[in-house]
Amino acid sequence: MSKKLDKITPRSVDFPQWYTDIVLNADLISYGPVKGTIIFKPYGYAIWEHIQQILDGEFKKLKVKNVYFPLLIPKSLFNKEKDHIEGFAPEVATVTKVGDKVLDEELYIRPTSEVLFGTFFSKEIQGYRDLPLLYNQWVNVLRWEKTTRPFLRTSEFLWQEGHTVHSSAQEAQDFTLKILNLYAKFAEETLLLPVIKGQKTEFEKFAGADKTYTIEALMYDGQALQCGTSHYFGQNFTKPFDIKFSNKENQLEYAYSTSWGVSTRLIGGIIMSHSDDSGLVLPPAIAPIQVMIVPIKNDEQLTTVSNEVIAALTNYRCEIDFSDKSYGFKAANTEIKGIPLRIEIGPRDLAENKVTIVRRDNFEKIPVLLADIPTVVDKLLKEISVNLYERALNNRDANTKRLNTFAEYKAALNAGNGLYLAPFCGKITCEEKIKAETQTTTRCIPFGIEQEKAKCFYCQSDSELIVYFARSY
């Protein structure tokens, strides 16, 4: 392993500072001129592009079509759904005038687009043959956050938001869960993040939703991260926005709708799950550069071989570092940027018709014959993916605990962060008190764990829920 860059604070010393050091040293972003905003640099944006491309392809398999809706929402329109506006009111930015002219009606910069889609759908749908409508948009949104951190929580961020309308409650519910399963599969197989699927409690569900489903991951420091949500709205938006259709019996009825999304906070999740004190560690599927070829020096022979190697790796995102910087700098640069594989080409190895391949996940150095490079690269990228997932899963398993009393919970929190599974009554008042006392929240009512009758770990009233609690980002 090459020398670590001095600028990176060890994560065991100061995890938040380590995170910031990784983001800046890997050249992912710069800070924007407005507090809470960031500028995506090419390398950082390329990660989002790969996430976007892969997910967009999966959406299209479900016959979802992309659209684009306006940035501005009239105040009167936003106020149509009471619970929705109450949920977002503290974060909404308002446009009140243009030039010197005060606007007749205030305009909100979209924190989300349910009301825009609702108005549009009410005009698009007439009969049952028009349904379902399955739409998605890749856009920016603005939520005026008090505390911000790059990728994890910024005032302006990038995301996709899907909105669908269906002729039956069952079809809408099924599609909500279909998207949740798609998100979970993407998180685990592409981002290599083990996630827990479940339903949000009444306290934590999306403003205006009938049910909110989530995928939750545990970061290296034991805090949870909500990685994606899928909401079943029922008729909570179709009634206020008068989204009706004529059914097969030629009778008018209200439709059923859904909404779902993931954002650039996924990049923060990747960083906090996989990276180390030497820099970024990226899953091969979304790494902007999967293989970096590093000639030990820039002479004619090494240049020729480097070009031959890259020509043999056309199936991968591969580059050659021909810069005039030192070999040590080049090697350290591949590590800080989290490039999965580095191929070192030097005179000694070439004398034996070999190169050295270095894995970013564990820094293992592997001598490889020139003719075997494509086969070995394919094998190693798959091994890296398995290793990153298993490391993250082991971290989650080691930091997950089941408990039964609030005293046990407080003791566990005093010992460190983690996922804590406990019987819970589900009452909003209880959850508010737990949050106030511990600065923790419910993460989800998990699927795959049998719900059982017990006593709420906080208030000791009857409970039928087993719920994950944690500190979270």
Buried (B, 14 or more C-beta within 10 A) or exposed (E): EBEBBEEBBEBEEEBEEBBBBBBBBBBBBEBBEEEBBBEBBEBBBBBBBBBBEBBBEBBEEBEBEEBEBEBEBBBEBBBBBEEBBEBBEEBBBEBEEEEEEEEEEBBBBBBBBBBBBBBBBBEBBEEBEBBBBBBBBBBEBBBBBEEBBBBBBBBBBBBBBBBBBBBBBEBBBBBBBBBBBBBBEBBBBBBBBBBBBBBBBEBBBBBBBBBBBBBBBBBBBBBBBBBBBBBBBBBBBBBBBEBBBBBEEEEEBBBBBBBBBBBBBBBBBBBBBBBBBBBBBBBBBBBBBBBBBBBBEEEEEBBEBBBEBBEBBEEBBBBBBBEEEEBEEBBBBBBBBBBBBBBBBBEEBBEEEBBBBBBBBEEEEBEBEBEEBBEBBEEBBEBBBEBBBEBBBEBBEEBBBEBBBBEBBBEBBEEEBBBBBBBBBBBEEBBEBBBEEBEBBBBBBBBEBEEEEBBBBBBEEEBEBBBBBBBBB
